[in-house]
Amino acid sequence: MLEVKELCVQVGKFFLKDINLNVEDGEYFVLLGPTGSGKTVLLESIAGLNAVTSGQVWINGRDVTDLNLEHRRIGFAYQDYALYRHLTVRDNISFGLMWRKMKRKEIEKAVDMAIDLLGLSNLLDKRPWTLSGGESQKIALARAIAIKPDLLILDEPLSAVDSETKEDYERELKDLHKRLKLTTIHVTHSFEEAISLGDRIAVIMDGEILQVGTPEQIFRQPQSELVARFLMTRNVLKGEVTTGLDGQSFFSVDGTNLSVNTALQGSVHASIRPEDILISREPADSGNPNSLQGTVTRIVDRGSVAYVTVNVPPPFTCLMLRRSLKEMELEENEKVFVTFDTSDVNIFE
């Protein structure tokens, strides 16, 4: 549906570098990256708002690289909403249709469809300055889908939504996508948001796409140290993989051998998510080769959870529920065991 081929763009001193992306028809695709990574620049380049240095953008089998936004059939909901203060909510939703050669009845029908989909009938006569951030975002979304685009682009659509209602908004976006089956690109810096919504995720940093995959692949199998650390993997280790006489592979780091599943050999990296590591006072599983004794060196209370560092060596950061920490009465300098499955160790070059 969307193909971005070797796209290079310069905006001021910032560069997008050889971007390649393929978004399938009807897919909910999430572009994930930290602030300043190039997410919005890439979106605007797909929409035709930035001049392209080289490369191409194709939508529905059509090269649109040199076309303006209005000729690309893209619905764009901006992070800052871009609502017109002097217009009512209804007029803001219909604004994008006014520039098309449509009859008044067709415009009204399209606007009513968007209003019904997003449940906005109680806001129609209000002005943008009277709306909450979440309501404003819904109006921007309604305006984007009212034009019946081939591609919907959402720039940080949940950034203004408070944490209490964020899950409700995520569910609404899921339901809307399920009903419309509209190809969507959603930009965010939140990996939790990306995993909740995305069919696939592309991680972008410093103007480059570092990895594309399903939420499971991105979250559990990062393929670079940058991606692993951005996703709060915390345990990113550098060592060597060797194979024993029985064919089992081991990752060696700081004198400790971890059982791993990999075809890689030699100098590599390993990552283990903190929530995949179990802490116990006795060996948790006598048959698990990755059950290691170490010393608690640090406990960081984060409210509902705590991060516990256990030095084997190497040091492992483990995630515990605060209740579990309290029940264990765990303290620094204690001897404990850390245990994780072979499949929980991700190996990458």
Number of C-alpha atoms within 10 A of each C-alpha: 16 21 19 21 16 15 21 21 21 16 12 6 5 14 18 25 17 17 19 16 16 13 19 16 16 17 18 24 25 29 27 27 26 16 12 13 21 24 28 19 20 24 20 18 21 25 25 21 14 16 14 19 12 14 15 19 24 17 20 14 10 12 15 18 21 13 13 13 17 13 11 22 16 22 26 23 24 19 17 15 18 14 22 14 12 11 15 17 28 22 19 23 28 22 20 17 23 14 9 11 9 11 10 10 9 12 20 15 12 19 24 18 15 24 23 11 17 15 12 17 14 9 17 15 12 13 19 22 12 11 14 12 18 17 16 21 26 23 27 24 24 29 28 26 26 23 22 17 16 19 26 22 26 25 22 21 24 25 17 16 17 12 10 8 11 16 15 12 17 16 13 14 18 15 13 14 17 12 10 12 13 19 20 23 22 24 26 23 20 15 22 12 18 25 18 13 20 22 17 21 27 22 26 24 21 17 22 18 22 17 16 21 17 17 21 13 14 21 20 19 22 26 20 17 18 13 20 23 14 16 19 13 19 16 18 20 20 17 16 17 23 18 17 8 6 6 8 12 21 20 27 20 17 12 11 14 18 21 20 23 16 18 10 15 15 13 14 16 20 28 24 25 24 20 14 16 21 16 26 16 13 13 17 16 12 9 8 14 15 22 22 21 20 20 19 23 17 15 18 11 14 10 8 9 15 18 20 24 20 27 20 19 14 14 17 24 25 22 21 21 16 16 12 13 19 11 9 12 8 18 15 13 13 12 18 20 21 25 20 24 18 16 13 17 23 20 26 17 13
